[in-house]
Amino acid sequence: EVHETRSRTHAAEEGKNAPKGQKEEHKEQEGGKERPSKNKKPVEPEAPTKTKKLKGGESELDGKENSTKEFEDFCKAIREHLSVEDMRKILEANDQDASGPEDAVVQICEDMMFYGPLEKCPMCGGQLECKGWKYKCTGKYSEWASCIFSSSNPPRRSDPIKVPEDISNDFVNKWLKQQEGKGYPKRDVDEEAHIFSGMMIALSGRMSRSHAYFKEQILNHGGKVNNSVLGVTCVVASPAERDKGGSGGFAEALERGTPVVSENWIVDSIQKKEAQPLAAYDIVSDVVPEGRGLPLDKLDPSEEAIETLAAELKLAGKRSVHKDSKLDKDGGHIFEKDGIIYNCACSICELGSEMNQFCIMQLIMLPEKQLHLFYKKGPIGHDQMAEERVEDFGNCVNDAIKEFARLFEEVTGNEFEPWEREKKFEKKSMKMYPLDMDVGFDVRHGGAALRQLGAAAAHCKLDPAISFLLKQLCGQEIYRYALTEMAQDLPDLPVGMLTDLHLKRGEEVLLEWIRDAEAAPESGPAADALWIEISNKWFTLFPTTRPYIMRGFEQIADNVASGFETIRDINVASHLIGDMFDSTLDDPLSECYKKLGCSINSVPEDSEDYKMIVKYLEKTYEPVKVDDVVYGVSVDRIYAVESSAFPSYEEIKKLPNKVLLWCGTRSSNLLRHLHKGFLPAVCHLPVPGYMFGRALVCSDAAAEAARYGYTAVDRPEGYLVLAVASLGKEIKEITGTPGAEVLDPP
């Protein structure tokens, strides 16, 4: 006789989260039978039939309930008659995954025998697995992305269940004989009714709506509500409750380490028809006694910007000792041997499994010849949750090198020496990718800090107007702001000090994505897989605190192409500026000016050129209004520039069809333009800024050009370039948005 009418999943999950008293009650009800027994064989119940015809007057809902009851009865019976090892053999005979823990094997076997063997994933050919009330793929779409396929009605095979010959069980044989010639029933799953299945939830304090309302929502969607914090899955509270100090339940949850989430967790879970990750709605982790702190991506973007702008860069380049090791203060330096620098930074972004991590490995030699291994690994933007250690190897150099190489292979799946010497790297699986750091200093460390800029300008031998320009371009501020806007201002990773090889790989990957995206379907599983792979690749090569799944060419233009160009130009600025953080007495601004290979002169305000440019600006710039704010432009200074990267002015005067055109650029990109000239857009995309392909885009409208040099409301200073441009001997007019084939160079 079967008394238990809940599914095994319900019983297991409820037992897991229930208080101690409730767990003991469950054990008494189930007679201690919590998992299949290899030896115990009680009186055999009649094998439940798989399908029933609906009686006259019986509703479809009643039919579904009967089907669910039959499945639950079958699960109870099958657990009494098959051991876990027998279930593994049956799964293997039917080409199903049998490698998981006992609880997972039991659940998969029950589902397969009653509803039929699962087909492979239609997207990647991986194994489908029932997780909660959805079937999700456990495979990988590629070495960059896990498969995101999920369905409540997965594809199944119609062939009968195969049972190995060495499994002889009267109950199973009788069950299989009853099912001969019958089709498998369809598993009807009401997704919304099981969103909070197996969860015990507590409500705390004053909320935006009544407790009765939220309790009803939780109960209607499969969850349970408990008045006590003891044994609950999470506590739901209003963020305002935290600011007030919290109720008694709120404080008890903090003491017990129980997750405390905002009400939006309930709202979003119901809207998305799936329980959302608790960590994404956490409202108290930064006040927990252990002081874990909130990750950067969970902060308001403005709060994140304030925190990262003030943060010290911990790793500035290939030969820089990581600040968290504390060994830089003892005179430590990165260990080098046989041309290899033992310093590596890696990252991985895998949005399907919500993985966004970094890893730092360094061998650091102290002045007294003591060798140390520094290792740090954890989620990007959540420093308090990172694993970190320093191991002292003394003078055992070979042991330290072997451990460094072992860790590198463990983290990346590749050997260290081939990567470091030849940059040979094969991404065989979803493991971390090494960022190829360059020697030198990321400009966020090497550039002059705000407190140094005044002293640097005071010691500068250049004309004051020129030193004013160099002071801005050689400071840390504009580069920090640029990376902050892209959420790539990571203190642990030197995004501003990457090698040309790494940047080249980024450009190649970008062009490859554009070709793939053009041929991809607009929607559906295949499109989802493509975009998640694109996003994973980009945010692994160029890490961010806020990765997301990109969709469409506009996001590629705004966040990939434009971001790549900015990082590329910041890397050039890092090499030009070097390290002027420590000294301003040696006139570092003049030294940087010499490296530019550029002649810069201030244009006097009473000159004809100055008046002409101001007049031209006024005629080609119309103020822009956004809400109640009006954006305009005013001229502070004008500089005349001749760079060795461009033809000389005498050569330009000889060119045909010359015009004056405006070109907008970020302040963080300007130093690179002065040093190496303007580069064409990195790619062709059917969106503004990239629709003309690999071209230099200028405009006769200052307002249009200024869009691309926009800084921010709180720092309105920027630079607009007015260039003498030759349109060539033949001028070709293109109407509409040109295609890529039109833009191919002759």
C-alpha distance (Angstrom), angle and dihedral (degrees) to the residues before:
residue distance angle dihedral
E1 . . .
V2 3.82 . .
H3 3.81 115.9 .
E4 3.82 99.7 168.2
T5 3.80 112.7 85.0
R6 3.81 100.5 174.4
S7 3.77 122.7 96.4
R8 3.78 117.7 -104.2
T9 3.78 90.8 -111.4
H10 3.79 91.9 56.2
A11 3.77 93.3 47.4
A12 3.77 94.8 47.3
E13 3.78 95.7 46.4
E14 3.79 94.2 44.3
G15 3.80 90.8 49.3
K16 3.77 90.3 50.1
N17 3.78 94.5 55.0
A18 3.79 100.8 32.9
P19 3.81 123.6 102.9
K20 3.79 118.5 -97.0
G21 3.79 94.0 -97.5
Q22 3.79 92.4 51.9
K23 3.84 91.4 47.8
E24 3.82 90.4 54.6
E25 3.80 89.9 49.1
H26 3.81 90.5 53.5
K27 3.79 90.6 51.0
E28 3.81 91.1 52.0
Q29 3.82 91.8 49.1
E30 3.80 92.7 49.1
G31 3.78 93.8 43.0
G32 3.79 91.0 -123.6
K33 3.83 92.2 -63.6
E34 3.78 99.5 135.9
R35 3.83 99.0 144.0
P36 3.82 138.6 17.2
S37 3.77 116.1 -72.6
K38 3.77 122.8 -137.7
N39 3.81 95.1 -151.6
K40 3.78 111.1 22.8
K41 3.82 113.8 93.5
P42 3.83 112.2 173.9
V43 3.79 126.5 -171.7
E44 3.76 106.8 -51.6
P45 3.79 114.1 -113.8
E46 3.76 121.0 -146.4
A47 3.80 109.4 -84.2
P48 3.79 107.6 -106.3
T49 3.78 115.8 -119.0
K50 3.77 116.5 -116.9
T51 3.79 101.3 -136.6
K52 3.76 136.7 30.2
K53 3.77 131.3 -169.4
L54 3.76 114.5 -120.5
K55 3.77 112.5 -108.4
G56 3.76 120.2 -127.6
G57 3.78 109.4 -77.8
E58 3.82 92.3 15.1
S59 3.81 111.6 131.8
E60 3.80 125.7 -130.9
L61 3.81 88.1 -113.8
D62 3.80 89.7 56.8
G63 3.80 88.3 51.1
K64 3.79 91.1 53.6
E65 3.80 90.7 48.5
N66 3.82 90.2 50.8
S67 3.80 91.0 49.9
T68 3.81 90.6 50.1
K69 3.83 89.9 48.3
E70 3.81 90.6 51.3
F71 3.80 90.6 51.7
E72 3.80 91.7 49.6
D73 3.80 91.4 49.4
F74 3.79 89.8 48.3
C75 3.81 91.0 51.3
K76 3.80 91.8 51.7
A77 3.78 91.7 49.1
I78 3.80 97.4 44.4
R79 3.80 92.2 50.6
E80 3.81 88.4 57.1
H81 3.80 94.3 52.3
L82 3.79 106.5 36.9
S83 3.77 128.9 57.8
V84 3.79 120.5 -140.7
E85 3.80 89.7 -107.8
D86 3.82 90.5 54.0
M87 3.80 89.2 50.4
R88 3.81 90.7 52.1
K89 3.81 90.4 53.0
I90 3.82 91.9 49.4
L91 3.82 91.2 49.6
E92 3.80 91.8 50.0
A93 3.82 91.0 48.8
N94 3.82 88.7 55.5
D95 3.82 95.9 45.4
Q96 3.82 94.5 -108.1
D97 3.80 129.8 136.4
A98 3.81 110.2 -87.5
S99 3.79 99.3 164.7
G100 3.80 100.9 91.8
P101 3.81 131.2 97.2
E102 3.80 119.8 -72.4
D103 3.80 97.0 -94.7
A104 3.82 91.7 51.2
V105 3.83 92.6 47.0
V106 3.80 91.8 51.7
Q107 3.81 92.7 49.7
I108 3.82 93.6 47.1
C109 3.82 92.5 48.0
E110 3.81 93.4 49.1
D111 3.80 91.3 49.6
M112 3.82 93.5 47.0
M113 3.80 97.2 47.5
F114 3.81 94.4 47.9
Y115 3.81 102.9 35.5
G116 3.80 100.8 24.7
P117 3.83 137.1 -99.5
L118 3.81 114.9 -54.1
E119 3.78 120.6 -118.1
K120 3.79 119.3 -130.5
C121 3.81 118.6 -87.7
P122 3.84 109.9 -74.7
M123 3.82 90.4 -141.7
C124 3.79 104.7 47.4
G125 3.81 107.6 0.7
G126 3.80 91.4 -113.5
Q127 3.79 129.4 138.7
L128 3.80 119.5 -79.4
E129 3.78 117.9 -139.6
C130 3.79 132.2 -172.9
K131 3.80 108.7 -118.4
G132 3.77 112.4 178.1
W133 3.79 104.5 -45.7
K134 3.78 98.5 -24.3
Y135 3.75 134.7 71.4
K136 3.78 111.0 -128.2
C137 3.77 131.2 -175.7
T138 3.79 116.7 -113.6
G139 3.81 93.3 -165.9
K140 3.79 133.4 95.0
Y141 3.78 126.6 -107.4
S142 3.80 89.3 -154.7
E143 3.79 140.1 -27.9
W144 3.81 86.2 -79.0
A145 3.80 101.6 47.6
S146 3.79 140.6 36.1
C147 3.79 115.3 -134.3
I148 3.80 115.1 -92.5
F149 3.81 98.2 -163.8
S150 3.80 114.5 133.6
S151 3.79 133.4 161.4
S152 3.77 140.2 166.4
N153 3.82 88.8 -145.4
P154 3.81 106.0 43.1
P155 3.83 124.5 -176.9
R156 3.83 113.4 -90.3
R157 3.78 136.3 -171.7
S158 3.81 119.2 -114.1
D159 3.82 97.6 -148.9
P160 3.85 118.1 110.0
I161 3.78 123.5 -94.9
K162 3.81 115.0 -88.2
V163 3.81 118.0 -139.6
P164 3.83 120.1 -167.3
E165 3.80 115.3 -115.4
D166 3.80 93.4 -119.5
I167 3.83 90.4 63.4
S168 3.78 107.1 82.3
N169 3.79 112.1 174.8
D170 3.79 124.7 153.2
F171 3.80 93.7 -151.2
V172 3.82 93.7 52.0
N173 3.81 92.4 44.8
K174 3.79 91.2 49.9
W175 3.80 91.1 47.7
L176 3.78 93.5 50.5
K177 3.81 92.0 47.1
Q178 3.81 90.8 53.6
Q179 3.82 90.5 53.5
E180 3.80 96.7 51.5
G181 3.80 109.3 126.6
K182 3.79 93.5 7.9
G183 3.79 125.5 113.4
Y184 3.77 122.4 -125.8
P185 3.82 115.6 -98.1
K186 3.78 119.0 -114.5
R187 3.78 115.0 -110.1
D188 3.79 105.0 -125.8
V189 3.78 110.0 -155.5
D190 3.78 123.1 -175.3
E191 3.82 97.5 -153.3
E192 3.79 95.8 -167.6
A193 3.81 92.5 51.9
H194 3.81 91.0 58.6
I195 3.79 104.1 40.9
F196 3.82 92.7 113.1
S197 3.81 95.6 28.0
G198 3.79 112.8 155.3
M199 3.82 92.8 11.0
M200 3.79 126.3 123.8
I201 3.80 108.9 -159.1
A202 3.82 131.2 -170.2
L203 3.82 125.2 -155.9
S204 3.78 119.2 -145.6
G205 3.80 136.2 -165.9
R206 3.79 130.4 -27.0
M207 3.78 112.5 -22.3
S208 3.80 135.1 -172.4
R209 3.82 89.2 -99.5
S210 3.79 131.6 21.9
H211 3.78 122.7 -73.6
A212 3.81 87.8 -120.6
Y213 3.81 90.4 60.7
F214 3.82 94.8 50.9
K215 3.82 91.2 42.2
E216 3.80 90.0 55.1
Q217 3.81 91.2 49.2
I218 3.81 91.8 51.0
L219 3.82 94.0 47.0
N220 3.80 92.7 46.0
H221 3.78 89.8 54.8
G222 3.77 99.4 49.8
G223 3.80 103.0 -90.1
K224 3.80 133.9 114.8
V225 3.79 130.1 -131.7
N226 3.78 123.3 -139.3
N227 3.79 127.1 -168.0
S228 3.80 90.9 -149.3
V229 3.81 126.9 68.2
L230 3.81 90.2 -141.5
G231 3.81 111.5 112.1
V232 3.81 97.7 -5.7
T233 3.79 125.3 141.8
C234 3.80 92.3 -131.0
V235 3.79 144.8 -23.6
V236 3.80 118.3 -118.5
A237 3.80 118.0 -149.5
S238 3.77 141.4 153.6
P239 3.84 115.7 -96.3
A240 3.82 85.7 -126.1
E241 3.80 88.2 62.6
R242 3.79 89.8 63.3
D243 3.81 91.4 52.7
K244 3.81 90.3 52.9
G245 3.78 92.4 52.8
G246 3.79 96.6 -100.2
S247 3.80 134.9 -104.0
G248 3.79 126.5 -81.2
G249 3.80 92.0 -88.7
F250 3.78 89.6 48.8
A251 3.81 91.6 54.7
E252 3.81 92.5 44.7
A253 3.82 90.3 53.1
L254 3.81 89.5 53.5
E255 3.80 91.2 51.6
R256 3.81 93.2 48.7
G257 3.80 95.0 43.8
T258 3.82 91.3 -119.3
P259 3.83 112.8 158.7
V260 3.81 113.4 -102.9
V261 3.80 113.1 -159.0
S262 3.78 136.6 178.6
E263 3.80 124.2 -103.6
N264 3.80 88.4 -106.1
W265 3.79 87.8 75.7
I266 3.81 89.5 69.0
V267 3.80 93.6 42.3
D268 3.82 95.4 47.2
S269 3.81 94.1 43.2
I270 3.81 91.0 55.0
Q271 3.79 92.4 44.3
K272 3.84 92.7 49.8
K273 3.83 92.5 39.3
E274 3.79 92.0 -128.0
A275 3.79 134.4 83.4
Q276 3.80 106.2 -100.3
P277 3.83 123.1 -135.9
L278 3.80 109.6 -81.3
A279 3.80 92.7 -141.7
A280 3.80 91.2 63.6
Y281 3.83 90.9 61.4
D282 3.80 98.9 39.0
I283 3.81 112.7 138.4
V284 3.81 103.0 176.1
S285 3.80 112.0 38.7
D286 3.80 91.2 106.2
V287 3.83 91.2 58.8
V288 3.80 97.3 44.0
P289 3.83 109.7 120.6
E290 3.82 90.8 -111.9
G291 3.81 87.7 57.4
R292 3.79 97.8 -135.5
G293 3.80 92.5 165.6
L294 3.77 130.2 -147.1
P295 3.81 117.4 -74.7
L296 3.81 114.6 -113.6
D297 3.80 93.9 -112.8
K298 3.82 90.6 57.8
L299 3.81 92.4 54.9
D300 3.76 122.9 89.2
P301 3.86 105.2 -90.8
S302 3.80 91.1 -116.5
E303 3.83 91.0 52.4
E304 3.81 90.2 47.6
A305 3.81 89.8 51.5
I306 3.80 92.1 51.8
E307 3.80 91.3 49.4
T308 3.81 97.3 47.0
L309 3.81 95.8 41.1
A310 3.79 88.5 58.4
A311 3.81 95.0 41.0
E312 3.78 120.9 108.0
L313 3.80 115.0 -119.0
K314 3.81 104.5 -113.5
L315 3.81 99.6 -167.4
A316 3.81 116.4 33.5
G317 3.80 102.8 173.0
K318 3.80 150.1 -40.4
R319 3.81 95.5 -53.6
S320 3.81 96.8 37.1
V321 3.79 121.5 112.8
H322 3.82 111.5 -132.0
K323 3.82 110.7 -108.8
D324 3.81 93.7 -134.5
S325 3.80 91.2 63.0
K326 3.86 88.5 66.1
L327 3.82 86.5 -149.3
D328 3.81 93.7 109.8
K329 3.81 87.5 71.8
D330 3.81 89.3 56.5
G331 3.80 92.3 54.9
G332 3.80 95.1 -97.5
H333 3.79 121.2 164.1
I334 3.80 134.2 -171.5
F335 3.80 111.6 -86.3
E336 3.82 117.0 -117.3
K337 3.80 129.0 -172.2
D338 3.80 132.6 170.7
G339 3.78 91.9 -8.4
I340 3.82 94.7 -51.1
I341 3.81 121.3 120.6
Y342 3.82 109.6 -151.4
N343 3.79 98.8 -142.8
C344 3.78 122.7 106.9
A345 3.82 135.6 171.3
C346 3.82 120.6 -168.9
S347 3.79 136.3 179.6
I348 3.79 141.0 -175.8
C349 3.80 133.3 -168.5
E350 3.80 118.5 -168.9
L351 3.79 109.9 166.9
G352 3.81 95.0 -176.3
S353 3.80 90.9 65.3
E354 3.83 94.3 29.3
M355 3.80 91.9 -115.5
N356 3.82 119.1 153.4
Q357 3.80 109.4 156.2
F358 3.78 143.8 150.8
C359 3.79 134.6 -158.1
I360 3.82 131.8 -160.7
M361 3.83 123.5 -164.5
Q362 3.81 122.9 -179.7
L363 3.78 138.5 166.2
I364 3.81 106.7 -148.1
M365 3.79 124.5 -167.6
L366 3.80 119.6 -155.0
P367 3.83 122.6 -150.1
E368 3.81 91.4 -102.9
K369 3.85 88.7 59.2
Q370 3.80 94.5 -104.8
L371 3.84 110.6 147.4
H372 3.81 120.2 -147.0
L373 3.82 133.2 -174.0
F374 3.79 115.4 -142.0
Y375 3.82 116.1 -163.3
K376 3.79 127.3 178.6
K377 3.80 127.2 169.6
G378 3.78 132.9 164.0
P379 3.80 148.5 105.5
I380 3.79 115.9 -39.7
G381 3.79 110.9 -106.0
H382 3.82 95.4 13.9
D383 3.78 103.3 88.4
Q384 3.79 95.2 166.9
M385 3.82 91.3 63.2
A386 3.81 95.4 51.4
E387 3.79 122.9 113.2
E388 3.79 109.2 -124.6
R389 3.81 134.8 176.1
V390 3.81 143.3 158.1
E391 3.81 117.2 -150.2
D392 3.79 121.5 -162.9
F393 3.82 112.2 -140.3
G394 3.80 94.6 172.2
N395 3.81 108.4 -159.2
C396 3.84 94.2 -24.2
V397 3.79 94.2 115.0
N398 3.81 97.3 164.8
D399 3.81 92.5 51.0
A400 3.81 90.7 51.2
I401 3.81 92.2 49.0
K402 3.82 91.8 49.1
E403 3.82 91.5 50.3
F404 3.82 91.3 47.4
A405 3.83 90.9 51.0
R406 3.82 91.0 46.2
L407 3.79 92.3 52.7
F408 3.81 91.7 47.0
E409 3.81 91.5 53.1
E410 3.81 91.3 45.1
V411 3.81 92.0 52.0
T412 3.82 100.2 38.9
G413 3.81 105.3 22.0
N414 3.84 90.2 -125.7
E415 3.78 137.2 97.0
F416 3.80 115.2 -98.8
E417 3.81 102.9 -138.9
P418 3.85 97.3 53.9
W419 3.80 88.5 49.6
E420 3.78 95.2 47.7
R421 3.80 96.2 43.8
E422 3.80 103.2 35.2
K423 3.82 103.6 10.9
K424 3.80 89.4 -122.3
F425 3.79 107.4 161.2
E426 3.78 130.0 162.8
K427 3.78 118.5 -168.8
K428 3.80 99.8 -147.0
S429 3.78 97.4 163.3
M430 3.78 142.2 0.4
K431 3.78 96.1 -63.6
M432 3.77 131.8 127.5
Y433 3.79 122.9 -69.0
P434 3.84 118.7 -139.3
L435 3.79 116.7 -122.2
D436 3.79 107.8 -134.1
M437 3.81 101.1 -128.7
D438 3.79 121.8 -161.9
V439 3.80 127.0 -140.9
G440 3.79 114.8 -101.1
F441 3.79 131.2 53.4
D442 3.77 132.1 -55.5
V443 3.81 105.8 -119.3
R444 3.81 89.9 -120.3
H445 3.81 85.4 69.3
G446 3.81 103.8 24.5
G447 3.79 96.8 44.5
A448 3.78 119.5 88.6
A449 3.79 115.6 -88.9
L450 3.80 120.1 -128.8
R451 3.81 93.4 -99.7
Q452 3.84 90.4 54.0
L453 3.79 100.2 48.2
G454 3.80 95.6 79.3
A455 3.80 92.4 50.7
A456 3.82 91.3 45.3
A457 3.82 91.4 53.0
A458 3.80 91.5 45.7
H459 3.81 91.2 56.1
C460 3.81 93.4 43.0
K461 3.82 117.1 115.0
L462 3.82 92.9 -157.5
D463 3.79 125.6 100.2
P464 3.86 107.6 -75.8
A465 3.82 91.5 -118.0
I466 3.82 90.7 53.9
S467 3.80 93.5 44.2
F468 3.83 87.5 52.2
L469 3.82 89.5 58.2
L470 3.82 93.4 44.2
K471 3.79 90.9 47.1
Q472 3.80 89.9 60.7
L473 3.80 96.2 42.6
C474 3.82 94.5 46.6
G475 3.80 97.3 47.3
Q476 3.79 125.7 96.3
E477 3.79 96.0 -124.9
I478 3.83 104.9 81.3
Y479 3.80 91.9 45.0
R480 3.79 93.0 48.3
Y481 3.81 89.9 49.6
A482 3.82 92.2 50.1
L483 3.80 93.5 51.3
T484 3.81 91.0 42.8
E485 3.81 91.1 56.5
M486 3.82 88.6 54.8
A487 3.86 92.6 43.6
Q488 3.82 88.0 -122.5
D489 3.79 96.2 115.3
L490 3.81 94.0 113.2
P491 3.83 112.9 167.7
D492 3.83 91.3 -152.8
L493 3.82 98.4 51.2
P494 3.85 128.2 58.0
V495 3.82 98.6 -134.9
G496 3.81 87.5 161.9
M497 3.82 93.6 56.5
L498 3.82 107.4 54.6
T499 3.79 124.5 137.2
D500 3.79 124.8 -107.0
L501 3.81 87.1 -113.0
H502 3.81 91.7 59.2
L503 3.80 91.3 47.2
K504 3.82 90.3 48.1
R505 3.79 90.5 53.8
G506 3.78 89.5 50.2
E507 3.81 90.9 53.0
E508 3.82 92.3 47.7
V509 3.80 91.6 50.2
L510 3.82 90.9 49.0
L511 3.81 92.7 53.4
E512 3.80 90.4 46.3
W513 3.81 91.2 53.1
I514 3.78 92.4 51.4
R515 3.81 90.7 54.8
D516 3.81 91.0 47.4
A517 3.80 93.4 46.1
E518 3.81 92.8 51.5
A519 3.82 90.7 58.6
A520 3.82 96.2 39.2
P521 3.82 123.9 104.4
E522 3.78 115.9 -104.3
S523 3.80 94.9 -122.4
G524 3.78 143.3 0.2
P525 3.82 134.5 74.6
A526 3.81 94.0 -55.3
A527 3.81 91.3 53.8
D528 3.81 91.2 46.7
A529 3.81 90.7 51.8
L530 3.81 92.6 49.1
W531 3.80 95.0 50.4
I532 3.79 94.5 45.6
E533 3.81 89.7 50.5
I534 3.82 91.0 49.2
S535 3.79 91.0 49.9
N536 3.82 93.5 46.6
K537 3.80 92.2 50.6
W538 3.78 95.0 48.8
F539 3.80 97.4 45.2
T540 3.82 89.8 46.8
L541 3.81 92.7 52.7
F542 3.83 92.8 40.9
P543 3.83 107.3 23.8
T544 3.78 123.7 -146.2
T545 3.79 137.0 -177.3
R546 3.82 90.7 -129.2
P547 3.82 111.4 45.0
Y548 3.79 118.1 174.1
I549 3.80 139.4 167.7
M550 3.80 107.3 -86.2
R551 3.78 119.9 -146.1
G552 3.76 127.6 -170.0
F553 3.77 137.6 1.5
E554 3.80 95.4 -75.6
Q555 3.79 91.9 64.1
I556 3.81 91.2 44.8
A557 3.82 88.5 52.9
D558 3.81 96.6 45.0
N559 3.80 99.6 39.4
V560 3.79 107.8 21.8
A561 3.80 110.4 28.0
S562 3.80 95.9 34.2
G563 3.81 91.6 39.9
F564 3.79 91.5 50.1
E565 3.82 92.1 51.2
T566 3.81 90.7 49.5
I567 3.81 93.7 49.5
R568 3.81 90.4 46.0
D569 3.80 91.7 53.2
I570 3.81 93.4 44.0
N571 3.80 88.6 54.5
V572 3.82 89.5 55.7
A573 3.82 89.5 49.3
S574 3.82 90.1 51.0
H575 3.81 91.2 57.1
L576 3.79 93.1 45.2
I577 3.80 95.9 48.6
G578 3.79 96.6 41.4
D579 3.80 114.3 175.5
M580 3.77 113.6 -26.0
F581 3.78 93.9 143.0
D582 3.81 95.7 99.2
S583 3.81 102.5 40.2
T584 3.77 134.5 39.2
L585 3.82 97.4 159.6
D586 3.82 94.0 80.7
D587 3.81 93.1 62.6
P588 3.82 98.3 -110.7
L589 3.83 91.9 179.8
S590 3.80 91.5 63.0
E591 3.80 90.1 47.3
C592 3.80 91.0 53.7
Y593 3.81 90.6 47.2
K594 3.82 89.9 56.2
K595 3.82 90.9 51.9
L596 3.80 91.2 53.3
G597 3.81 94.3 70.2
C598 3.76 87.3 -145.6
S599 3.78 139.2 123.8
I600 3.81 113.9 -137.3
N601 3.78 123.3 -178.3
S602 3.77 131.2 175.2
V603 3.83 114.3 -119.2
P604 3.86 110.6 -133.6
E605 3.80 115.1 -120.9
D606 3.81 92.4 -128.5
S607 3.81 93.6 53.7
E608 3.80 123.6 107.5
D609 3.82 91.2 -122.8
Y610 3.80 91.1 55.8
K611 3.82 92.6 49.9
M612 3.81 92.2 45.9
I613 3.81 93.1 51.9
V614 3.81 93.4 47.9
K615 3.81 90.6 49.6
Y616 3.81 91.8 47.4
L617 3.80 89.9 50.3
E618 3.80 92.9 51.1
K619 3.80 91.5 51.0
T620 3.79 94.9 49.2
Y621 3.80 101.2 40.0
E622 3.79 124.5 76.3
P623 3.83 117.8 -174.5
V624 3.79 114.8 -107.6
K625 3.82 122.4 -137.2
V626 3.79 121.4 -152.6
D627 3.81 113.3 179.2
D628 3.82 103.9 -49.4
V629 3.80 96.0 -23.1
V630 3.79 122.0 94.3
Y631 3.81 117.7 -155.7
G632 3.76 118.6 -155.5
V633 3.79 137.8 155.2
S634 3.77 134.9 -114.0
V635 3.82 130.9 -177.6
D636 3.82 119.3 -120.0
R637 3.79 101.7 164.3
I638 3.79 138.7 -4.2
Y639 3.79 123.4 -152.0
A640 3.80 129.8 -167.5
V641 3.81 110.4 -142.4
E642 3.78 131.8 -168.0
S643 3.80 113.9 -179.8
S644 3.78 129.3 -168.7
A645 3.81 86.3 -133.7
F646 3.84 89.7 69.1
P647 3.82 133.0 55.2
S648 3.78 112.6 -87.9
Y649 3.80 119.8 -96.0
E650 3.82 89.7 -108.9
E651 3.81 89.8 55.6
I652 3.80 92.1 46.4
K653 3.82 91.7 53.3
K654 3.81 89.1 61.3
L655 3.84 93.8 55.1
P656 3.86 120.8 100.4
N657 3.83 128.9 -115.5
K658 3.78 97.1 18.2
V659 3.81 118.8 -174.3
L660 3.79 137.4 169.9
L661 3.80 110.5 -113.6
W662 3.80 133.2 177.5
C663 3.80 122.1 -127.1
G664 3.80 123.1 -171.1
T665 3.78 122.3 -148.7
R666 3.79 138.3 166.3
S667 3.78 114.7 -102.6
S668 3.82 87.1 -123.1
N669 3.83 89.8 60.3
L670 3.81 97.6 46.3
L671 3.81 98.9 83.9
R672 3.79 89.9 57.5
H673 3.82 92.1 48.9
L674 3.81 91.6 52.0
H675 3.80 91.5 48.9
K676 3.82 102.5 40.7
G677 3.78 105.5 11.9
F678 3.77 129.6 -115.0
L679 3.79 117.9 -42.9
P680 3.81 122.8 -149.2
A681 3.79 119.8 -111.1
V682 3.78 110.4 -73.3
C683 3.82 95.5 -122.4
H684 3.79 147.7 -5.1
L685 3.80 117.9 -96.5
P686 3.81 129.1 162.8
V687 3.81 92.5 -116.2
P688 3.83 134.9 87.8
G689 3.78 114.2 -72.5
Y690 3.81 94.1 25.5
M691 3.79 104.8 43.6
F692 3.82 91.3 99.6
G693 3.79 92.4 55.9
R694 3.79 123.5 -143.4
A695 3.78 93.6 1.2
L696 3.79 140.4 117.5
V697 3.77 103.9 -107.0
C698 3.80 116.0 -152.0
S699 3.78 131.8 163.6
D700 3.78 139.6 -154.7
A701 3.84 87.2 -139.2
A702 3.80 115.2 80.9
A703 3.80 91.2 -161.1
E704 3.82 91.1 58.5
A705 3.82 93.1 47.7
A706 3.81 92.4 46.4
R707 3.81 89.9 62.1
Y708 3.79 89.4 71.6
G709 3.79 93.4 49.0
Y710 3.81 95.4 48.4
T711 3.79 113.7 142.5
A712 3.80 114.4 175.6
V713 3.78 141.5 -72.6
D714 3.81 91.9 -105.2
R715 3.84 93.2 50.3
P716 3.79 107.0 33.0
E717 3.81 98.1 169.7
G718 3.79 115.1 111.6
Y719 3.78 142.5 138.2
L720 3.79 130.5 -104.6
V721 3.79 118.7 -166.9
L722 3.81 122.5 -142.8
A723 3.80 108.8 -165.2
V724 3.79 134.7 -171.9
A725 3.82 100.4 -127.7
S726 3.78 130.8 -173.6
L727 3.80 114.7 -145.7
G728 3.80 91.8 -160.6
K729 3.77 131.5 -118.6
E730 3.79 93.7 -63.3
I731 3.81 123.4 42.6
K732 3.81 115.6 -155.0
E733 3.79 119.5 -164.2
I734 3.80 117.9 -148.9
T735 3.80 119.4 -166.7
G736 3.78 123.1 -158.1
T737 3.80 125.0 5.3
P738 3.80 109.2 -34.4
G739 3.78 120.5 -133.1
A740 3.77 123.3 -127.8
E741 3.80 92.3 -103.0
V742 3.83 91.5 58.4
L743 3.79 90.4 55.8
D744 3.78 98.9 52.0
P745 3.80 109.2 121.7
P746 3.83 116.1 -113.9
